[in-house]
Amino acid sequence: MLRFPVIVLTLALAACAAPVVQLYEGPTRAQSEHVLVRVDQRGRTFASERVDIETVDGKRTLSIPDEILSSSRGAQAVYMLPGKHTLRLRYRGPGTTAIANLWLVGEAGASYIVKGAQTGEGVKIWIEDEKTGKPAGGVRGSPDEPK
């Protein structure tokens, strides 16, 4: 009988795990050969704020069954190849949800953090270079977006 509670606890912990997805074909590459984008509120499923990476370049980061199991609308971290990418990000916070469509030119070996916060004017979602803390990328369709 002790087995049943252990199985239920294991499944519950797995459901809370922050999904991490590799978005390129083949084996996982060395850190110096890919780009990592992760969310600042990683794994905070039941916390007051959360950001999910819903799509990258128009492709869903999680399947519907994965979304159900993880209680997420998208991945919490993605590995992708260097270059320009578009990301659809969903912020969920106290009493609000917001979507941001951002672009990022990821450099090989670099890692980036997606952040989201409520401000006096609404919700702000942005990407920072993890090493420098400086903003990276921008809003899709903005004049500074590379072609």
Secondary structure as GFF3:
##gff-version 3
##sequence-region A 1 147
A	DSSP	alpha_helix	3	16	.	.	.	ID=ss1
A	DSSP	beta_strand	20	22	.	.	.	ID=ss2
A	DSSP	three_ten_helix	31	33	.	.	.	ID=ss3
A	DSSP	beta_strand	35	39	.	.	.	ID=ss4
A	DSSP	beta_strand	50	56	.	.	.	ID=ss5
A	DSSP	beta_strand	59	60	.	.	.	ID=ss6
A	DSSP	alpha_helix	64	70	.	.	.	ID=ss7
A	DSSP	beta_strand	77	80	.	.	.	ID=ss8
A	DSSP	beta_strand	83	93	.	.	.	ID=ss9
A	DSSP	beta_strand	96	106	.	.	.	ID=ss10
A	DSSP	beta_strand	111	119	.	.	.	ID=ss11
A	DSSP	beta_strand	122	129	.	.	.	ID=ss12
A	DSSP	beta_strand	135	136	.	.	.	ID=ss13
A	DSSP	beta_strand	138	139	.	.	.	ID=ss14
###
